[in-house]
């Protein structure tokens, strides 16, 4: 496993893959790069955003989640004690969104490149990240 998806990239990959830049599509759909890591906090984020009306999915959220975590495409990364601790000890300046902190900590501890369009994460020098 080489990559970890940020939540929005996972949603785009499932709902509208054409929204992803070509270089990201190429990496995500190359068999040699599978599975792609996904923090379990992303499932929580999708459920939360859908429940408060900030996200509209093509199918009911429970069904969407079940199909969106299928192997061999996705490898769920659990929230461990080490990740929980690391997410609160990120070096340097990082914003206060707890889901982003957990995702970044997961990428750091597993040595994965985080695929994200989030400029705040892309500008954080303490995690490997990529976008267009």
C-alpha positions as CSV (number, residue, x, y, z in Angstrom):
1,X,0.0,0.0,0.0
2,X,1.4,3.4,-1.0
3,X,-1.5,5.8,-0.7
4,X,-4.1,7.1,1.7
5,X,-7.2,8.9,0.5
6,X,-8.5,12.0,2.1
7,X,-12.3,11.8,2.6
8,X,-13.3,14.1,-0.2
9,X,-11.0,12.2,-2.7
10,X,-12.7,9.0,-1.7
11,X,-16.1,10.5,-2.3
12,X,-15.1,11.9,-5.7
13,X,-13.5,8.6,-6.7
14,X,-16.8,6.8,-6.0
15,X,-19.3,9.4,-7.1
16,X,-17.5,11.3,-9.9
17,X,-14.1,10.0,-10.8
18,X,-13.8,12.5,-13.7
19,X,-13.5,15.2,-11.0
20,X,-10.1,13.8,-10.1
21,X,-7.0,15.1,-11.9
22,X,-5.6,12.7,-14.5
23,X,-2.5,12.0,-12.5
24,X,-4.6,11.0,-9.5
25,X,-6.9,8.8,-11.6
26,X,-3.9,7.1,-13.1
27,X,-2.4,6.3,-9.6
28,X,-5.7,5.2,-8.1
29,X,-6.7,2.9,-10.9
30,X,-3.4,1.2,-11.4
31,X,-3.6,-2.4,-10.2
32,X,-0.1,-2.2,-8.8
33,X,-1.2,0.6,-6.4
34,X,-4.0,-1.4,-4.9
35,X,-5.3,-1.4,-2.3
36,X,-5.6,2.2,-1.4
37,X,-5.6,3.1,2.3
38,X,-8.6,4.8,3.9
39,X,-8.8,5.9,7.5
40,X,-11.9,4.6,9.2
41,X,-12.6,8.2,10.3
42,X,-13.5,8.9,6.6
43,X,-16.6,6.6,7.0
44,X,-17.6,8.7,10.0
45,X,-17.1,11.9,8.1
46,X,-19.2,10.7,5.2
47,X,-22.0,9.6,7.6
48,X,-21.8,12.9,9.5
49,X,-21.9,15.1,6.4
50,X,-24.8,13.2,4.9
51,X,-26.8,13.3,8.2
52,X,-26.5,17.0,8.5
53,X,-27.3,17.7,4.8
54,X,-23.8,18.7,3.7
55,X,-23.4,15.7,1.4
56,X,-25.8,14.2,-1.1
57,X,-24.9,10.7,-2.3
58,X,-26.2,8.7,-5.3
59,X,-27.6,6.0,-3.0
60,X,-28.5,5.8,0.8
61,X,-25.4,6.4,2.9
62,X,-25.3,2.9,4.5
63,X,-25.4,1.3,1.0
64,X,-22.8,3.8,-0.2
65,X,-20.5,2.9,2.6
66,X,-20.8,-0.8,2.1
67,X,-20.0,-0.6,-1.6
68,X,-17.3,2.1,-1.2
69,X,-15.1,0.0,1.1
70,X,-14.9,-3.0,-1.1
71,X,-11.6,-4.8,-1.5
72,X,-9.3,-4.9,-3.4
73,X,-9.7,-1.2,-4.0
74,X,-9.8,0.0,-0.3
75,X,-7.9,-1.1,2.8
76,X,-9.5,0.4,5.9
77,X,-7.0,1.7,8.4
78,X,-8.3,1.5,11.9
79,X,-8.0,4.2,14.5
80,X,-5.3,2.9,16.8
81,X,-3.9,4.2,20.1
82,X,-0.8,5.3,18.3
83,X,-2.8,7.2,15.6
84,X,-5.0,8.8,18.3
85,X,-1.9,10.0,20.1
86,X,0.0,11.1,17.0
87,X,-3.0,13.1,15.8
88,X,-2.7,15.2,18.9
89,X,1.0,15.6,18.7
90,X,1.5,16.6,15.0
91,X,4.8,18.5,14.8
92,X,4.7,22.1,13.7
93,X,1.6,24.1,12.8
94,X,-1.5,22.1,11.8
95,X,-5.2,23.1,11.8
96,X,-7.6,21.9,14.4
97,X,-10.0,19.7,12.4
98,X,-9.8,16.4,14.3
99,X,-10.7,14.2,11.3
100,X,-7.9,15.8,9.2
101,X,-5.5,15.3,12.2
102,X,-6.4,11.6,12.3
103,X,-6.0,11.2,8.6
104,X,-2.6,12.9,8.6
105,X,-1.5,10.9,11.6
106,X,-2.5,7.7,9.8
107,X,-0.5,8.6,6.7
108,X,2.5,9.6,8.8
109,X,2.5,6.4,10.9
110,X,2.0,4.1,8.0
111,X,4.4,5.9,5.7
112,X,1.7,6.6,3.1
113,X,1.3,9.4,0.6
114,X,-1.9,11.3,1.4
115,X,-4.0,12.1,-1.7
116,X,-5.8,15.3,-1.1
117,X,-7.0,18.5,-2.7
118,X,-7.0,20.3,0.7
119,X,-4.5,23.1,0.5
120,X,-4.0,23.2,4.3
121,X,-2.8,19.6,4.2
122,X,-0.8,20.0,1.0
123,X,1.1,22.9,2.6
124,X,1.8,20.9,5.7
125,X,5.5,19.8,5.3
126,X,5.3,17.0,7.8
127,X,3.3,14.6,5.7
128,X,3.8,13.2,2.2
129,X,0.9,14.4,0.0
130,X,0.0,14.8,-3.6
131,X,-2.6,16.3,-5.9
132,X,-2.5,17.8,-9.4
